Amino acid sequence: MASNENISKEDVEILVTPHQTQLEKIPGDGAPENEEPTIASNREANQNQKAEDVNVDATSGFGSSQGIKNGVSNSDLSNPHEVLLQTEIEPEKQGEAQSESLLVSEELSQQLETEESKVEEALAKITSPPLPQRVDNVEMSMPMPAKLPSPPVPPRNENGPALVHRPELPQRQVINAETLHLKAPHVNVVPAKPTVNNLGRSSSSAPPILPPRRIGNPLDLAAQKDLLASTFKKNLLFYKSEDTSIKSDLDENISILKKESDKIDAHQLPEEVGSFWVQTVNDYQHTLLNNIENLHVQLSRGIPPAYRLIVWQLVSYAKSKSFDPIYKVYLTQEAPFDVQGFEDQLNVMDGIPYTNAKRITNVLKAYLLFDSECEFSIDMAYIINMLLEVCEKEVDAFGLFVRLMKVYDLRLLFLPSAPEIEILCYKFDRLVEESCPDVYHHMVEKGVRSSMFLADFFATLFQKKLPNEIQPRIGDIVFLESLDSIMRIPVTLLYNTRAELLKMDFEELLEFLKSGLLDAYIRQEGNAKSDSPSLNNCMDKLLQNAMMEVQITPKSMKKYASEYDEIHRLDNEREEQYKAITGKNLHLQKHVRKLENGYTSLNREHVTIANELVKNRLNIESVLNENNGYKLQILDLKKKLDSEKKKQISIAYVPNDLKEDLEETMKKNAQVMDENLKLQDRISELERTIEAIKTANNNGTLFEYSNSRNHSSGTAWSGFKKVFK
C-alpha cells in the first residue's frame, strides 16, 4: 500500500514502477544559498519498520535557502523486468511541502530479504555494466538525464517462487531551483502509473496514485486572503518594475536597514515581541508566509518604535539614495503655494507641534513640485506630521510620503476629480452593510451617505482625531495592510455606538458622524478626560479591536471595487444616454419652435384669407341681390313684350276671304308642280324616242311610233294649261 499527498510549488515528475522504492530528504530551513540539498536513500529503514512518515517543509524569504523534499511510494515487487525512474525538476520553481506515508507488512519485508539474498547470488554470475556513482550535490548547470537505464535482471526461477531483487540505483539528482527575489518555493510531484498485467489488473497491491494538485505561488494565494500579503505583493511588483540600477540601490538600502536593525537592543522589549520583529526584519516574506497570524496580532498591538521606521521603509521600499538629491533640488525652488500662510495655519492647528511646521512645509513643498498633478491640501499636513514623528530626517519622510502617494494610491484622494474617495466610500458602505446591517439601513433610511462624513477621514488617515502617541499606529496599518485596512476603525466605532445612532434623525445623525463618533466611543469606554493617560489606552483598545474583529480580505475589496466600477459604468451609460436624449430633445424643441413659427404665419394667412372670404361672400350676396332685381326686371319686360305682341297681332288683322284665296292658290300650286313633274317625265321619254329614231335612221330601219303615247302627252299638256286658267 502507498499513498501520496502532494502540496508543492514546483513541478517534479516521478515515474516509479512497482519494483522501486526510494526516499529523498533535504536539509532543514536556514541553510545558506550556496549549499545544495543532499539526497539520502532510506532503503534499509523501509525493511525494518511498518510505516514511516516523511514531512517536507519548504519556506523562503529575503535571502533564505530553498528546500525540496519528495516522497516515494512503495509498491508490490512482482515484475522484475521493468525498472524506471525519471525525475524532472523545473529550475524556475521551489518546493513547499510534501508528505508521504509508506506501509510495509512484516511478511513482505521477510520475503524481500529472502529474495534480495537470492538475487544477489544470481547477479554475481552475470556481468552487468557498472552503475553510475551516487551524486549528493548537483550544480544548477549540470544536465539531468531524462531516463536512467535499468540494469539486467536474472530470469525467474521456474522451480520456486519468483525472486525479485531491487538493484542499487544511483541517488536521484535534485537541483535547487534558482529563486526569484522574494519568491516562495513551489513543488509539484507527478507519480508514475502502476503497471498492468495481461489480465488487465494492476500488478501492484497498492491503489493507483493520483496526480498532485497544482498549487500556485504561495504569495499569490496568500495575497487573495490577507491584506498583509496583498500589500507586500503590490510593493514587490513595484520593485520588479524598476530599472536595474534602481533595484540595486534598493537592495543595497535593504541590507543597510537590516544592519541598522541588528544594532537595536531587542532586550528592551518582551522576549517574544523582540525575537518576532528581529525575524520579521531579517526575512519579512518568511514571516508573511509562515507566521502571518502572529504578524497580524503584533500589528494590531503596534510596531515597536525602535523597529517602526525600518519596517516601514523595508516593506514599502522607501529607503533609496535617489531621494536625497531630488529633495535638495526641490527645496531650492519656489513653492507652488503660500509658504508663510501655510505655516501660520500649521501653528494654530491642533495636534501639530510648533517645531514641525517648517519641516512639514519643506516636505509638502518638495512633493508638490515632484507631483505637479496633485493639488495642494491642508489635510496633507496631518499625514506628513505623522511621518515626521517617526523619521528624524526630512528626506526619509519625503521618501515615505512619495511611496504612500504613488504606490499606496493615496494621491488619488488629492487629485482634482478625487476618484478614489467614491470607491472607498462604496467599499465602506458595503462593509458596514455586512458588519452592521441595522446601522446601514438606518443611515439609508435617514438619507445619510458615507461620502458626507468620510472624505475628511480618509484624507487625513484619521490623524485629526487621534493623540500624537497613537498616530503612528495608523501608519503601521497603512504601510503593512494598505489604505483599505483603516476602514476597520470607523466600522468598529459604528458598531460600538449603534445604540445611539439608531435613535437619531438626519441632521443629528450627520453631525454625530462628522464630529462626535470618536467622543461617544471614549465616553462609552469611561474615559471622560481627553488628556488623561487612559485616552491612549482607549485608542489602543480601539485599534486592537478594529484589527482583530473586523475582517477585510483583498478578495472582498476587489469585489466591491468591481461592483462600483459596474455601477459607475451603468451610471455613465445612463448619463450618456440622458445627454443624447437631452440633445435630441433640444433639437426637437428647436424643430417645434420652427413649426410653431410656421403655424403662426399660416394662422395669420388663414385669418387673412378668412377675412377675404367673408368680404367675397358679402360681395356675392350683393351680386345675388342685384341678379334677383335684374330677373324681376326681365320678367316685367317679358310681360310687357308679350302684351305688345298681342297688341300688334290684334292690330294686323287679315280678312277671311284672303285666307281662302291663299289656300286655293296653294292647292293650285301643288297641282302645277305635279303636272310639271309629269311633263318632265314626258320630255325624257321624247328624248329617248328621238334617240331611237336617230338610231333607226342610222341603221336604215323603220321606226314605229305609238299614238297612244301621243294621246297621253296631249292630255297632260291640256291639263297643265287648265291649272293656270
C-alpha positions in Angstrom: 0.0 0.0 0.0 1.2 3.5 -0.7 -0.4 6.9 -0.6 0.9 10.3 -1.7 -0.3 13.7 -0.5 1.4 16.3 -2.6 1.3 20.0 -1.8 4.0 21.8 -3.7 5.1 24.9 -5.7 7.5 23.3 -8.2 6.7 20.8 -10.9 8.5 17.5 -10.1 7.6 14.4 -12.1 8.5 11.0 -10.7 7.9 7.7 -12.5 8.0 4.7 -10.2 7.5 1.1 -11.1 6.2 -1.5 -8.6 9.8 -2.7 -8.1 11.2 0.6 -6.9 11.1 2.3 -3.5 13.1 5.4 -2.9 13.1 8.1 -0.2 14.6 11.6 -0.6 15.4 14.1 2.1 16.8 17.5 2.2 18.4 19.6 5.0 16.2 21.9 7.1 15.4 25.5 6.7 18.1 28.1 7.3 20.8 26.6 5.0 22.9 29.1 3.0 22.1 29.7 -0.6 25.3 28.2 -1.9 24.6 24.8 -0.2 22.7 22.3 -2.3 20.3 19.9 -0.6 21.5 16.3 -0.2 19.6 13.2 -1.1 19.8 10.0 1.0 18.3 6.6 0.4 16.2 5.1 3.0 16.1 1.6 1.7 17.3 -0.3 4.7 14.9 1.6 7.0 11.9 0.5 4.9 12.7 -3.1 5.7 12.7 -2.8 9.5 9.6 -0.6 10.1 5.9 -1.0 9.2 5.3 2.7 8.5 7.4 5.9 8.1 6.1 9.4 7.8 8.2 11.9 6.0 7.3 15.6 6.3 8.7 18.1 4.0 8.6 21.7 4.6 9.9 24.5 2.3 10.0 28.1 3.2 11.5 31.2 1.6 12.2 34.8 2.4 14.7 37.6 2.0 17.9 35.6 1.1 16.7 32.3 2.6 17.6 28.9 1.0 15.0 26.8 -0.7 14.4 23.1 0.1 12.7 20.4 -1.9 11.6 17.1 -0.5 9.9 14.3 -2.4 8.1 11.3 -1.1 8.4 7.8 -2.6 5.7 5.2 -2.8 6.5 1.6 -2.0 4.6 -0.9 -4.3 4.4 -4.7 -4.7 7.5 -6.2 -6.3 6.0 -8.6 -8.9 7.7 -7.8 -12.2 11.5 -7.7 -12.1 11.8 -6.8 -15.8 10.7 -3.2 -15.5 12.6 -0.5 -13.6 12.2 3.1 -14.4 13.0 6.3 -12.6 12.5 9.7 -14.0 12.8 12.9 -12.1 12.3 16.3 -13.6 12.6 19.5 -11.6 11.9 22.9 -13.1 14.5 25.4 -12.1 12.1 28.3 -12.0 10.0 26.9 -9.1 10.7 25.8 -5.5 9.2 23.2 -3.2 6.8 24.0 -0.4 5.6 20.8 1.4 5.1 17.1 0.7 4.3 14.2 3.0 4.2 10.5 2.1 3.2 7.5 4.1 4.9 4.1 3.5 3.3 1.0 5.0 5.2 -2.4 4.6 4.0 -5.5 6.2 6.3 -7.8 8.1 5.6 -10.7 5.7 6.6 -8.6 2.7 9.7 -7.5 4.5 10.8 -11.0 5.2 10.0 -12.1 1.7 12.0 -9.1 0.4 15.1 -10.1 2.4 14.9 -13.6 1.1 14.5 -12.5 -2.5 17.3 -10.0 -2.2 19.8 -12.6 -1.0 18.9 -14.9 -3.9 19.1 -12.2 -6.5 22.5 -11.1 -5.2 23.8 -14.6 -5.8 22.4 -14.5 -9.3 23.8 -11.1 -10.1 27.2 -12.2 -9.1 27.2 -14.6 -12.0 26.1 -12.1 -14.5 28.3 -9.3 -15.9 26.4 -6.0 -16.0 27.5 -2.5 -16.8 28.7 -0.5 -13.9 26.2 1.8 -12.4 26.9 5.5 -12.1 28.2 6.7 -8.8 25.8 8.4 -6.3 25.7 12.2 -6.6 24.9 14.2 -3.5 25.3 17.7 -4.8 24.4 18.7 -8.3 25.0 22.2 -9.6 22.3 24.1 -11.5 24.3 24.0 -14.7 24.6 20.1 -14.8 22.2 18.5 -17.3 19.8 15.9 -15.9 19.2 12.6 -17.8 15.7 12.2 -18.9 15.7 8.5 -18.2 18.0 6.1 -16.3 18.8 2.7 -17.9 17.7 -0.3 -15.9 20.3 -2.9 -15.1 19.8 -6.5 -16.3 17.8 -8.7 -14.1 18.1 -12.6 -14.0 15.1 -14.6 -15.1 12.6 -16.1 -12.7 13.3 -19.5 -11.1 10.8 -21.9 -12.7 11.0 -24.4 -9.8 10.5 -21.9 -7.0 8.7 -18.6 -6.4 9.7 -15.6 -8.4 12.8 -13.9 -6.9 12.7 -10.2 -7.1 15.7 -8.0 -6.2 15.8 -4.3 -6.4 19.2 -3.3 -7.8 21.2 -0.5 -6.3 20.3 2.7 -8.2 22.2 6.0 -8.1 20.9 8.8 -6.0 18.2 10.9 -7.7 19.6 14.2 -8.7 17.9 17.2 -7.0 18.6 20.6 -8.2 17.9 23.8 -6.2 15.7 25.9 -8.3 17.0 29.4 -8.8 14.9 31.6 -6.7 13.5 34.9 -7.7 13.6 37.9 -5.4 11.2 37.4 -2.5 9.5 34.4 -4.2 8.4 31.4 -2.3 9.3 27.8 -3.4 6.9 25.7 -5.5 7.0 21.9 -6.0 4.6 19.6 -7.8 5.1 15.8 -7.9 3.6 13.6 -10.6 3.9 9.9 -9.5 4.2 7.1 -12.0 1.3 4.9 -13.1 1.4 1.3 -11.9 2.0 -1.4 -14.4 -0.9 -3.6 -15.7 -0.7 -7.4 -16.2 -2.2 -9.4 -19.0 -5.5 -9.8 -17.2 -6.0 -6.1 -17.1 -5.4 -5.8 -13.4 -2.7 -3.8 -11.7 0.3 -5.8 -10.7 0.7 -3.7 -7.6 -1.4 -4.3 -4.5 -1.3 -0.5 -3.9 -4.1 1.6 -5.3 -3.2 3.9 -8.2 -1.5 7.1 -7.2 -3.4 10.2 -8.1 -1.5 13.1 -9.6 -1.0 16.0 -7.2 -2.9 19.3 -7.3 -1.1 22.1 -8.9 -0.9 25.0 -6.4 0.3 28.4 -7.5 2.8 30.7 -5.8 2.1 30.8 -2.1 2.4 34.6 -2.1 -0.3 34.8 -4.7 -2.5 32.5 -2.7 -1.9 34.5 0.5 -2.5 37.8 -1.4 -6.0 36.7 -2.2 -6.9 36.1 1.5 -4.9 38.6 3.6 -4.2 42.3 3.2 -0.7 41.9 4.5 0.3 39.6 1.7 -1.7 41.6 -0.9 0.1 44.8 0.0 3.5 43.2 0.1 2.8 41.6 -3.4 1.9 45.1 -4.7 5.1 46.6 -3.3 7.1 43.7 -4.8 5.6 44.2 -8.2 6.6 47.9 -7.9 10.1 46.8 -7.0 10.3 44.5 -10.0 9.1 47.1 -12.4 12.0 49.4 -11.6 15.2 49.6 -13.6 18.2 47.5 -12.7 20.1 50.4 -11.3 17.2 51.4 -9.0 16.8 47.7 -8.0 20.5 47.5 -7.0 20.1 50.8 -5.0 17.0 49.4 -3.2 18.8 46.1 -2.5 21.7 47.9 -1.0 19.5 50.0 1.2 17.6 46.9 2.3 20.9 45.5 3.5 21.6 48.8 5.3 18.2 48.6 7.1 18.9 45.1 8.2 22.3 46.1 9.6 20.6 49.0 11.4 18.1 46.6 12.9 21.0 44.5 14.3 22.1 47.5 16.3 18.8 47.7 18.1 18.7 46.4 21.6 15.9 43.9 21.4 16.2 43.1 25.1 14.3 46.2 26.0 11.2 44.6 24.5 9.5 41.4 25.7 11.4 38.4 24.5 8.6 37.1 22.3 8.0 40.6 20.7 11.7 41.3 20.2 12.5 38.0 18.6 9.5 38.2 16.3 10.4 41.6 14.9 14.0 40.7 14.6 13.0 37.7 12.5 10.5 39.8 10.6 13.0 42.4 9.6 15.6 39.8 8.5 13.1 37.8 6.4 9.8 39.6 6.1 8.4 37.2 3.4 9.2 34.1 5.5 7.2 35.6 8.4 4.4 36.6 5.9 4.1 33.1 4.5 4.6 31.1 7.7 3.5 33.2 10.6 1.0 35.6 9.2 -1.4 35.2 12.1 1.1 36.3 14.6 2.1 39.2 12.3 -1.5 40.3 12.3 -1.7 40.1 16.1 1.6 42.0 16.5 0.4 44.7 14.0 -2.8 45.2 16.0 -0.6 45.9 19.0 1.6 48.3 17.0 5.1 48.0 15.7 7.7 48.8 18.4 9.0 52.4 17.9 12.6 51.1 17.5 11.6 49.0 14.5 8.9 51.2 13.1 10.9 53.3 10.6 12.9 50.2 9.5 9.7 48.1 8.9 8.0 51.0 7.0 11.0 51.5 4.7 11.6 47.8 4.3 8.0 47.0 3.3 7.4 50.0 1.1 11.0 50.2 -0.5 11.1 53.8 0.6 14.9 53.7 1.5 16.7 55.0 -1.5 19.7 57.2 -2.1 18.0 58.8 -5.1 15.6 60.7 -2.8 18.5 62.8 -1.3 19.5 64.8 -4.5 15.8 65.2 -5.6 14.8 66.5 -2.2 17.6 69.0 -2.1 16.8 70.3 -5.6 13.2 70.8 -4.8 14.0 72.8 -1.6 15.8 75.4 -3.7 12.8 76.0 -5.9 9.8 78.2 -5.4 6.8 76.5 -3.6 3.5 76.2 -5.5 1.6 77.6 -2.5 1.8 80.4 0.0 4.5 79.1 2.4 4.1 81.8 5.1 0.3 81.5 5.2 0.6 77.7 5.3 3.0 77.9 8.3 0.6 80.3 10.1 -2.2 77.7 9.6 0.0 74.9 11.0 0.8 76.9 14.1 -2.9 77.1 15.1 -3.8 73.6 14.1 -4.5 71.1 16.9 -2.3 68.0 17.1 0.7 69.5 15.1 3.7 70.6 17.1 5.1 74.1 16.5 8.5 72.6 15.8 7.3 70.5 12.9 5.7 73.4 11.0 8.8 74.3 9.0 9.6 70.6 8.3 6.1 69.9 7.2 6.2 72.8 4.8 9.5 71.6 3.3 8.3 68.1 2.7 5.0 69.2 1.2 6.7 71.7 -1.0 9.1 69.1 -2.3 6.3 66.6 -3.0 4.0 69.1 -4.8 7.0 70.0 -7.1 7.6 66.3 -7.6 4.0 65.6 -8.4 2.5 68.6 -10.2 -0.8 66.9 -10.9 -1.6 66.6 -7.2 -3.5 69.6 -5.7 -2.4 71.4 -2.5 -4.4 70.4 0.6 -4.1 71.3 4.2 -5.0 67.7 5.1 -1.6 66.5 3.8 0.0 68.2 6.8 -1.5 65.6 9.2 0.0 62.7 7.3 3.4 64.4 6.9 3.4 65.2 10.6 2.8 61.5 11.4 5.8 60.6 9.2 8.0 63.2 10.8 7.2 61.9 14.3 8.8 58.6 13.2 11.6 60.0 10.9 14.4 62.1 12.1 15.4 63.2 8.6 13.1 65.1 6.3 14.3 63.2 3.3 13.1 59.9 4.9 9.7 61.4 5.5 9.7 62.6 1.9 10.5 59.1 0.6 7.8 57.5 2.7 5.3 60.1 1.6 6.1 59.5 -2.0 5.5 55.8 -1.6 2.2 56.4 0.2 1.0 58.7 -2.6 2.3 56.8 -5.6 2.4 53.1 -4.6 -0.4 53.1 -2.0 -2.6 55.3 -4.2 -3.1 58.0 -1.6 -2.6 60.7 -4.2 -6.0 59.7 -5.8 -7.6 61.4 -2.8 -6.0 64.7 -3.7 -6.5 64.8 -7.5 -9.0 67.3 -8.9 -11.6 64.7 -9.5 -10.7 62.6 -6.4 -11.9 59.3 -7.9 -10.7 57.1 -5.0 -12.9 58.8 -2.4 -16.1 57.5 -4.1 -14.6 54.0 -4.4 -13.5 54.0 -0.7 -16.9 55.2 0.4 -18.7 52.5 -1.6 -16.4 49.9 -0.1 -17.1 51.3 3.4 -20.9 51.2 2.7 -20.7 47.5 1.7 -18.5 46.7 4.7 -21.0 48.4 7.1 -23.8 46.6 5.4 -22.2 43.2 6.1 -20.9 44.1 9.6 -23.7 46.3 10.9 -26.8 45.9 8.7 -29.1 47.7 11.2 -26.9 50.8 11.2 -26.5 50.7 7.4 -30.3 50.5 6.8 -30.9 53.3 9.4 -28.4 55.5 7.6 -30.0 54.8 4.2 -33.5 55.4 5.6 -32.4 58.8 7.0 -30.6 59.7 3.8 -27.1 59.8 5.2 -24.4 58.7 2.8 -20.8 57.8 3.8 -19.4 60.4 1.4 -20.9 63.1 3.6 -18.6 62.4 6.5 -15.8 60.0 5.4 -13.9 62.3 2.9 -12.1 64.1 5.7 -11.4 60.8 7.5 -9.6 59.2 4.5 -7.8 62.4 3.5 -6.1 62.7 6.9 -5.9 59.0 7.7 -7.8 59.7 11.0 -4.9 61.8 12.3 -7.1 64.7 13.4 -8.9 62.5 15.9 -6.0 60.6 17.5 -3.4 61.7 20.0 0.2 62.0 18.9 1.3 58.8 20.6 -1.3 56.7 18.7 -1.0 58.4 15.3 2.0 56.2 14.1 -0.2 53.1 14.7 -2.3 54.2 11.7 0.9 54.4 9.7 1.7 50.8 10.7 -1.7 49.7 9.4 -1.5 51.6 6.1 2.1 50.6 5.3 1.6 46.9 6.0 -2.1 46.5 5.0 -2.9 49.3 2.6 -5.4 52.1 2.8 -8.4 49.8 2.9 -7.5 48.5 6.3 -8.2 51.7 8.1 -11.9 51.3 7.3 -11.9 48.9 10.2 -11.7 51.9 12.6 -15.0 53.7 11.6 -16.7 50.3 11.3 -15.8 49.5 14.8 -16.9 52.9 16.0 -20.3 52.5 14.3 -20.7 49.0 15.8 -20.0 50.2 19.3 -22.2 53.3 19.1 -25.0 51.8 17.1 -27.5 52.1 20.1 -27.2 55.9 19.9 -27.1 56.0 16.1 -30.4 54.2 15.7 -32.2 56.9 17.7 -31.1 59.9 15.7 -32.6 61.8 12.7 -30.8 63.1 9.7 -29.3 66.4 11.0 -28.3 65.0 14.4 -27.0 61.8 12.8 -24.9 63.6 10.3 -23.4 65.9 12.9 -22.7 63.0 15.1 -20.9 61.0 12.4 -18.8 64.1 11.5 -17.5 65.1 14.9 -19.0 63.1 17.7 -18.3 59.4 16.8 -15.0 59.1 18.5 -16.1 61.1 21.5 -19.1 58.8 22.0 -16.8 55.8 21.9 -14.5 57.4 24.5 -17.5 58.2 26.8 -18.7 54.6 26.4 -15.3 53.3 27.5 -15.4 55.5 30.5 -12.6 58.0 29.5 -14.1 61.4 30.2 -10.8 63.4 30.1 -9.3 63.6 26.7 -5.9 64.5 28.0 -5.6 61.7 30.5 -3.3 58.7 30.0 -6.4 56.5 29.8 -7.2 58.1 26.4 -4.1 56.3 24.9 -5.3 53.1 26.4 -8.7 53.6 25.0 -7.3 54.3 21.5 -5.1 51.3 21.8 -8.1 49.2 22.6 -10.0 50.7 19.7 -7.2 49.8 17.2 -6.8 46.3 18.6 -10.5 45.6 18.4 -10.7 47.0 14.9 -7.8 44.9 13.7 -9.0 41.7 15.3 -12.8 41.9 15.0 -13.4 43.4 11.6 -12.5 41.1 8.8 -11.3 42.6 5.5 -10.0 40.5 2.7 -8.4 41.6 -0.7 -10.9 39.4 -2.5 -13.9 41.3 -0.9 -12.3 44.7 -1.6 -11.7 43.7 -5.3 -15.3 42.5 -5.4 -16.6 45.8 -4.0 -14.4 47.8 -6.4 -15.7 45.8 -9.4 -19.2 46.4 -8.2 -18.6 50.1 -8.0 -17.0 50.1 -11.5 -20.0 48.3 -12.8 -22.4 50.7 -11.2 -20.3 53.6 -12.3 -20.3 52.2 -15.8 -24.0 51.9 -15.8 -24.3 55.4 -14.4 -22.1 56.7 -17.2 -24.1 54.9 -19.8 -27.3 56.4 -18.3 -25.7 59.8 -18.2 -24.5 59.5 -21.8 -28.0 58.3 -22.8 -29.5 61.2 -20.9 -27.2 63.6 -22.7 -28.1 62.1 -26.0 -31.8 62.3 -25.2 -31.4 65.9 -23.9 -29.6 66.9 -27.1 -32.3 65.2 -29.2 -34.9 66.9 -27.1 -33.3 70.3 -27.7 -33.2 69.6 -31.4 -36.8 68.6 -31.3 -37.6 71.7 -29.3 -36.0 73.9 -32.0 -37.9 72.0 -34.6 -41.1 72.6 -32.6 -40.4 76.3 -32.3 -39.8 76.4 -36.1 -43.1 74.6 -36.6 -44.8 76.9 -34.2 -43.5 79.9 -36.1 -44.7 78.4 -39.4 -48.0 77.6 -37.8 -48.3 81.2 -36.6 -47.6 82.5 -40.1 -50.1 80.1 -41.6 -52.6 81.1 -39.0 -52.2 84.7 -39.9 -52.6 83.8 -43.6 -55.6 81.8 -42.7 -57.2 84.8 -40.9 -56.4 87.0 -43.9 -58.0 84.5 -46.3 -61.0 84.1 -44.0 -61.5 87.9 -43.9 -61.2 88.0 -47.7 -63.7 85.1 -47.9 -66.1 87.0 -45.7 -65.8 90.0 -47.9 -66.3 87.9 -51.1 -69.4 86.3 -49.5 -70.8 89.8 -48.8 -70.0 90.8 -52.4 -71.7 87.6 -53.7 -74.8 88.4 -51.6 -74.9 91.8 -53.1 -74.4 90.4 -56.6 -77.2 87.9 -56.0 -79.5 90.7 -54.8 -78.7 92.6 -58.0 -79.2 89.5 -60.1 -82.6 88.9 -58.5 -83.5 92.5 -59.2 -82.5 92.1 -62.9 -84.5 88.9 -63.1 -87.6 90.7 -61.9 -87.0 93.5 -64.4 -86.6 90.8 -67.2 -89.9 89.2 -66.1 -91.6 92.6 -66.2 -90.1 93.3 -69.6 -91.2 89.9 -70.9 -94.7 90.6 -69.7 -94.6 94.0 -71.4 -93.2 92.4 -74.6 -96.0 89.8 -74.7 -98.6 92.3 -74.2 -97.1 94.4 -77.1 -97.0 91.4 -79.3 -100.6 90.7 -78.6 -101.4 94.3 -79.4 -99.6 94.1 -82.7 -101.3 90.9 -83.7 -104.6 92.4 -82.9 -103.8 95.4 -85.0 -102.6 93.4 -88.1 -105.9 91.6 -88.9 -106.2 89.6 -92.2 -109.7 89.1 -93.7 -111.2 85.6 -94.2 -111.5 85.9 -97.9 -107.8 86.4 -98.4 -107.2 83.3 -96.4 -109.4 81.3 -98.6 -107.7 82.6 -101.8 -104.3 81.8 -100.4 -105.3 78.3 -99.6 -106.7 77.8 -103.0 -103.6 79.2 -104.6 -101.5 76.9 -102.7 -103.6 73.9 -103.9 -103.2 75.1 -107.4 -99.5 75.5 -107.0 -99.3 71.9 -105.8 -101.2 70.7 -108.9 -98.9 72.7 -111.1 -96.0 71.1 -109.5 -97.4 67.6 -110.1 -98.1 68.5 -113.8 -94.6 69.8 -114.1 -93.2 66.6 -112.9 -95.3 64.7 -115.4 -94.1 66.9 -118.2 -90.6 66.4 -117.2 -91.1 62.7 -117.4 -92.7 63.1 -120.9 -89.8 65.2 -122.1 -87.4 62.5 -121.0 -89.5 59.9 -122.9 -89.5 62.1 -126.0 -85.8 62.4 -125.9 -85.4 58.7 -125.7 -87.8 58.4 -128.7 -85.6 60.8 -130.7 -82.6 58.9 -129.9 -84.3 55.7 -131.0 -85.4 57.4 -134.3 -81.8 58.5 -134.9 -80.6 55.1 -134.3 -83.2 53.6 -136.6 -82.3 56.0 -139.3 -78.7 55.3 -139.0 -79.4 51.6 -139.2 -81.8 52.1 -142.1 -84.8 50.7 -140.4 -88.4 51.9 -139.9 -89.3 53.4 -136.5 -92.8 52.5 -135.3 -94.5 55.3 -133.3 -97.4 54.7 -130.9 -100.3 57.1 -131.0 -101.4 56.2 -127.5 -98.3 57.8 -126.1 -99.0 61.0 -128.1 -102.5 61.0 -126.9 -101.5 60.8 -123.3 -98.9 63.5 -123.7 -101.5 65.8 -125.3 -103.9 65.1 -122.5 -101.2 66.0 -119.9 -100.4 69.3 -121.6 -104.0 70.2 -121.8 -104.3 69.5 -118.0 -101.3 71.8 -117.3 -102.9 74.6 -119.2 -106.1 74.2 -117.1 -104.2 74.9 -114.0 -103.3 78.5 -115.0 -106.7 79.4 -116.3 
